[in-house]
Amino acid sequence: MIEVFDPAGVHRPASAYSQGALVTGPGRWLHVSGQIGVRVDGSVPEGVGEQMEQMWDNLFAVLAHAGMAARDIVKITVFLVDQRDVKLWRQIRDQRMDGHACAATLLIVRGLASPQLHCEIEAVAFQPV
C-alpha cells in the first residue's frame, strides 16, 4: 500500500506532489531508468512540450510492461535543462498523473546525454501483491 503525505511542520508542496510516500506490505518494486523524449523510431521531437509528452509516453510504456500504471508511482525525479520550462512541466505532469501526487524531485541541469534533449524523468513504482 502506498500512503502519500505532507506532514505538519514541513512546508506545503509548491505544486502537485507529496513530501513523502510510505510503502508498506509485500509487493513488487519497479525502478525505471531515465526516460527521455525519443520516439520508438529514434526521432526526437523539437519542442520541449512534445518531448515532455513523449517522455511520459515512454515512462507509461515501461510501467504497462510491468503491469503498472501512474497510480503505482511512488517517486519521480525530473531533469529539465531550462528553468523557464517548469510551468509547462507542472501542467503536463498534472494532466498525466491525474491527481496522483507522488513524492517528487525537480532538478535544473546544465545538459542531458544529447544537446537535443530538454527533459528526462526517472521513477520508482510499487504494486502490492
C-alpha positions in Angstrom: 0.0 0.0 0.0 1.2 3.5 -0.8 0.4 6.3 1.5 1.4 9.8 0.4 1.6 12.6 3.0 2.6 16.2 3.8 3.2 16.4 7.5 2.7 19.5 9.6 6.0 21.2 10.3 7.1 20.8 6.7 6.3 23.4 4.0 3.4 22.6 1.8 4.4 21.4 -1.7 4.6 24.2 -4.3 2.5 22.1 -6.8 1.0 18.6 -7.1 3.5 16.3 -5.3 3.8 14.9 -1.8 6.6 15.3 0.7 6.7 11.6 1.5 5.4 8.3 0.1 5.3 5.4 2.6 5.1 1.9 1.1 4.1 -0.9 3.4 3.3 -4.6 2.9 4.5 -7.2 0.4 4.7 -6.1 -3.2 6.6 -5.5 -6.4 9.1 -2.7 -6.9 9.9 -1.2 -10.3 12.8 1.2 -10.8 12.5 2.9 -14.1 15.7 4.2 -15.9 15.7 7.8 -17.1 13.2 8.2 -19.9 13.7 10.9 -22.5 11.5 12.3 -25.2 12.6 10.0 -28.0 10.1 8.2 -30.2 10.3 4.4 -30.9 11.8 5.2 -34.3 14.6 7.1 -32.6 13.5 10.6 -33.7 13.5 13.4 -31.2 10.6 16.0 -31.2 12.0 19.5 -31.4 9.7 21.3 -28.9 10.1 20.8 -25.2 6.4 20.2 -24.8 6.4 17.4 -27.3 9.5 15.9 -25.6 7.7 16.0 -22.2 4.7 14.2 -23.7 6.9 11.6 -25.3 8.9 11.2 -22.1 5.6 10.4 -20.3 4.5 8.0 -23.0 7.8 6.2 -22.6 7.5 6.0 -18.8 4.0 4.7 -19.0 5.0 2.1 -21.6 7.6 0.8 -19.1 5.0 0.8 -16.3 2.5 -1.0 -18.5 5.0 -3.7 -19.4 5.3 -4.4 -15.7 1.5 -4.4 -15.2 1.6 -1.0 -13.5 0.1 2.5 -14.1 0.6 6.1 -12.9 -1.2 5.4 -9.6 1.7 2.9 -8.7 4.4 5.6 -8.9 6.0 6.3 -5.6 8.7 8.8 -6.7 9.7 10.6 -9.8 12.9 12.6 -10.4 12.7 15.1 -13.3 15.6 16.8 -15.0 15.0 20.0 -17.1 17.7 22.0 -18.9 15.8 25.3 -18.8 14.1 26.7 -15.7 11.6 28.5 -17.9 10.1 25.1 -18.7 9.0 24.5 -15.0 5.4 25.9 -15.5 4.9 23.7 -18.7 6.3 20.7 -16.8 3.9 21.1 -14.0 0.9 21.5 -16.4 1.8 18.3 -18.3 2.7 16.4 -15.1 -0.6 17.3 -13.5 -2.5 16.1 -16.6 -0.6 12.9 -16.9 -0.7 12.0 -13.2 -4.5 12.7 -13.0 -4.4 13.7 -9.3 -1.8 11.2 -8.1 0.7 13.3 -6.1 3.7 11.0 -5.6 7.0 12.1 -4.0 9.0 14.2 -6.5 12.2 16.0 -7.1 12.8 18.5 -9.9 16.3 19.5 -11.0 17.5 22.1 -13.4 20.7 20.7 -15.1 23.2 22.1 -17.5 22.5 19.3 -20.0 21.5 15.8 -20.7 23.0 13.0 -22.8 22.4 14.8 -26.1 22.1 18.6 -26.7 18.7 17.9 -28.5 17.2 16.8 -25.2 15.2 19.1 -23.0 14.0 16.8 -20.2 14.3 13.4 -18.6 12.3 11.5 -16.0 13.1 8.5 -13.8 10.6 6.8 -11.5 10.1 4.2 -8.7 6.8 2.3 -8.6 5.3 -0.1 -6.2 2.4 -2.5 -6.5 1.1 -4.5 -3.6 0.7 -8.3 -4.2 
